Amino acid sequence: MAGYRNSRKLTHRQERALRALVAYPTVREAARAVEIPERTLYRWIGQREFRILLEKAEEDPLGVDQARRQYLADDALGVLHQLMNDSAVPSPARIDAAKVFLEYLRQTG
């Protein structure tokens, strides 16, 4: 996120939750998206460090768009990973998924 740098005080799950809170309109939807209990997310929001980073992310309009793209990219990569490793998926679809994944890595690497 623009304006967001993890001070390494947040866990990976908290980072994903932070991006989801910016990308989704409600805490409930954000919690579902990152597969954590809603009350856990509310507890994190109550923590000073997490709340400060959330407020910074919400104040930065470019950061909001970037957070949405990052969150959706994470989800898309997860889907590609599942497709590549699911033997029930036809081989051509698995190969296409692998190509897309590798192209993404090439562009971001």
VOGU-344041 format. One record per residue: residue in three letters; x, y, z of N, C-alpha, C, O, CB in turn. Coordinates in steps of 0.2 Angstrom, whole numbers, plus 2048, in hexadecimal, padded with zeros to 3 digits. Glycine has a CB too. Example, Ala and Ser with C-alpha at 12.3 -4.5 7.8 and 13.67 -1.06 7.14 Angstrom:
% residues 2
ALA8427E482783E7EA8278427F08278477EF82A8397EA82D/SER8407F58238447FB8248408008278438068288467FD81D/
//
This chain:
% residues 109
MET8047FA80080080080080480680080A8068037FB800806/ALA80280B7FC8068117FD8058148048008148078038177F7/GLY80B81780680B81980D80B81481380B81581880581D80E/TYR80B80D81180B808815811804815812801810804803814/ARG81580481A81B80081B81A7FC8218197FF82682180481A/ASN81A7F582181A7F18278207F282B8267F18288197EA825/SER81F7F48318257F58358277EE83882B7ED83D8237F983B/ARG8247E98368257E28388227E083F8247DC84282C7E0838/LYS81E7E584181A7E48478137E08458107DD84A8187EA84A/LEU8127E083F80B7DC83D80D7D583A8127D58378087E0837/THR8097D183B80A7CA8388087CA8318047CF82F8067C583C/HIS8097C582D8077C48267FF7C58267FC7C88228097BE823/ARG7FC7C182B7F47C182B7F27C882C7ED7CA8297F27BC830/GLN7F57CC8317F37D38327F47D782C7F07DC82B7F77D6838/GLU7F97D68287FB7DA8227F57D981D7F27DE81A8017D881F/ARG7F37D381C7EE7D18187E77D481A7E37D78167ED7C9817/ALA7E67D48217E07D78237E07DE8227DB7E18217E07D582B/LEU7E57E18237E67E98227E47EA81B7E07EF81A7ED7EB824/ARG7E77E68167E57E880F7DE7E680E7DA7EA80A7E97E380A/ALA7DB7E18117D47DF8107CF7E58137CA7E68107D27D9813/LEU7D17E88187CD7ED81B7CD7F38177C87F68177D07EF822/VAL7D27F48137D27FA80F7CE7F88087CA7FC8057D97FC80D/ALA7CE7F28067CB7F08007C47EE8017C07EE7FC7CF7EA7FD/TYR7C17EC8067BA7EA8077B77EF80B7BA7F38107BA7E380B/PRO7B07F080A7AC7F580D7AB7F48157A97F98187A67F680A/THR7AB7EE8177A97EC81E7AE7E88217B27E481E7A27E981E/VAL7AF7E88287B37E482C7B17DD82B7B67D882A7B37E6833/ARG7AB7DB82A7A97D48297AB7D18237AE7CC8237A17D4829/GLU7AB7D581D7AD7D38177B57D28177B77CD8147AB7D8811/ALA7B87D781A7BF7D681A7C27D081E7C67CD81C7C27DD81E/ALA7BE7CF8247C07C98287BF7C28247C37BE8247BC7C982E/ARG7B97C28207B87BC81C7BD7BB8177BF7B68157B17BD819/ALA7BF7C18147C47C180E7CA7BE8117CE7BA80D7C57C780B/VAL7CD7BF8177D37BD8197D27B781E7D77B48217D77C281D/GLU7CC7B581E7CA7AE8227CD7AF8297D07AA82C7CD7A881F/ILE7CB7B482D7CC7B58347C57B78377C17BA8347D27BA835/PRO7C57B583D7BE7B78417BE7BF8417C37C38427BE7B5848/GLU7B87C18407B67C88407B97CC8477BB7D18477AF7CA83F/ARG7B87C884C7BA7CB8537C17CC8537C47D08577B77C7859/THR7C57C78507CC7C88507CE7CE84C7D37D284E7D07C284C/LEU7CB7D08477CC7D68437CB7DC8477CE7E18477C87D683C/TYR7C57DC84A7C37E184F7C97E28547CA7E88567BC7E0852/ARG7CB7DD8577D07DD85C7D77E08597DA7E585C7D27D685F/TRP7D97DE8537DE7E18507DD7E984E7E27ED84F7E07DE849/ILE7D77EB84C7D67F284B7D77F68517D87FC8517CF7F3848/GLY7D57F38577D67F685E7DD7F78607DF7FB8647D27F2863/GLN7E27F385C7E97F485E7EC7FA85B7EB7FB8557ED7EE85C/ARG7F07FE85F7F280485C7F68048567F58088517F7807862/GLU7FB8008557FF7FF84F7FB7FD8497FC8018448057FA850/PHE7F77F984A7F37F78447EE7FC8427ED7FE83C7EE7F0846/ARG7EB8008477E68058467EA80B8427E780E83D7E380884C/ILE7F080D8447F48128417F581083A7F48158357FA813845/LEU7F780A8387F88088317F280882D7F280A8277FC801831/LEU7ED8068307E680682D7E480D82B7E280E8257E1802831/GLU7E58118307E381882E7E781C8297E481F8257E381D835/LYS7ED81A8297F281D8237F081A81D7EF81E8187F981B825/ALA7EE81381C7EC8108167E68138147E581480E7EB809817/GLU7E18158187DA8178167DB81E8147D78218107D581781C/GLU7E08228177E08298157E382A80E7E383080B7E482D81A/ASP7E782580C7EB8268057E78238007E681D7FF7F2823806/PRO7E48277FB7DF8247F67E38207F17E081B7EF7DC82A7F2/LEU7E98217F07ED81D7EC7EF8167EF7EF8117EC7F48207EA/GLY7F08177F67F18117FA7EB80C7FA7EB8067FA7F3812801/VAL7E580F7FA7DF80B7FA7DE8077F37DD8017F37D880F7FA/ASP7DF80A7EE7DF8077E77E58027E77E47FC7E57E080C7E1/GLN7EB8037E97F07FE7E97EF7F97EE7F07F37EC7F78027EB/ALA7EB7FA7F47EA7F57F87E57F07F57E57EA7F67E77F77FF/ARG7E07F37F17DB7EE7EE7DE7EA7E97DD7E47E87D57F37EB/ARG7E37ED7E57E67E97E07EA7E47E37EA7DE7E07EA7EE7DB/GLN7EE7E57E87F27E17EB7EE7DB7EE7F07D57EE7F67E47F1/TYR7E97DC7F17E47D77F47E27D37EF7E27CD7F07DF7DA7F9/LEU7DF7D67EA7DC7D27E47E27CE7E17E17C87DF7D97D67DF/ALA7E87D07E07ED7CD7DD7EF7C77E27F17C17DF7F47D17DC/ASP7EF7C87E87F17C27ED7EC7BC7EC7ED7B67EB7F17C47F4/ASP7E57BE7EB7E07B97EA7E17B67E37E07B07E37D97BD7EA/ALA7E27BA7DE7E37B77D87E97B27D77E87AD7D47E47BC7D2/LEU7EE7B47DB7F47AF7DB7F27A97DF7F57A37DD7FA7B37DE/GLY7EE7A97E47EC7A37E87E879F7E37E87997E47E87A67EE/VAL7E37A27DF7DF79E7DB7E479A7D57E37947D47DA7A27D7/LEU7E879E7D37ED79B7CE7F17957D17F27907CE7F27A07CB/HIS7F37967D77F77917DB7F278B7DC7F57857DA7F97937E2/GLN7EC78C7DD7E87867DE7E77827D87E777C7D77E17887E1/LEU7E57867D27E47837CC7EB77F7C97EA7797C77E37887C6/MET7F07827CB7F777E7C87F87787CC7FA7737C97FD7837CA/ASN7F57777D27F67717D67F176D7D77F17687DA7F87737DD/ASP7EB76E7D37E576A7D47E57657CE7E47677C87DF76E7D4/SER7E675F7CF7E775A7CA7E07587C77E07567C17E97537CD/ALA7DB75B7CA7D475A7C77D375F7C17CE75F7BD7CE75B7CC/VAL7D77657C17D676A7BC7DA7677B67DF7657B67DA7717BF/PRO7D77687B07DA7667AA7E17697A97E276F7AB7D67687A4/SER7E67657A67ED7677A57ED76E7A17F17727A47F07627A1/PRO7E976F79C7EA7767997E977C79D7EC78179D7E6776793/ALA7E477B7A27E27807A67E77817AB7E97877AD7DB77F7AA/ARG7EA77C7AE7F077C7B27F677F7AF7F97837B37F27757B5/ILE7F777E7A97FD7817A67FC7887A580078C7A67FE77D79F/ASP7F678A7A37F47917A27F57957A97F879A7A97ED7927A0/ALA7F37927AE7F37957B57FB7967B67FD79B7B97F07917BA/ALA7FF7917B58067917B68097977B280D79B7B580978B7B5/LYS8077987AC80A79D7A88087A47AA80C7A87AB80779C7A0/VAL8027A57AC8007AB7AF8047AD7B58067B27B67F87AB7B1/PHE8047A87BA8087A97C080F7AB7BF8127AF7C28087A27C4/LEU8137A77BA8197A97B881A7AF7B581F7B37B681C7A37B4/GLU8157B17B18167B87AE8157BD7B38197C37B38107B97A9/TYR8117BC7B88107C17BE8177C27C18197C77C380A7BF7C2/LEU81A7BC7C38207BC7C68267C07C282A7C37C58227B57C8/ARG8267BF7BC82A7C27B88297CA7B882E7CD7B882A7C07B0/GLN8237CC7B88227D37B88237D67BE8257DC7BF81B7D47B6/THR8227D37C48237D67CA82A7D47CD82C7D87D281E7D37CF/GLY82E7D07CA8347CE7CD8397D27CC83F7D17CE8367C77CB/
//
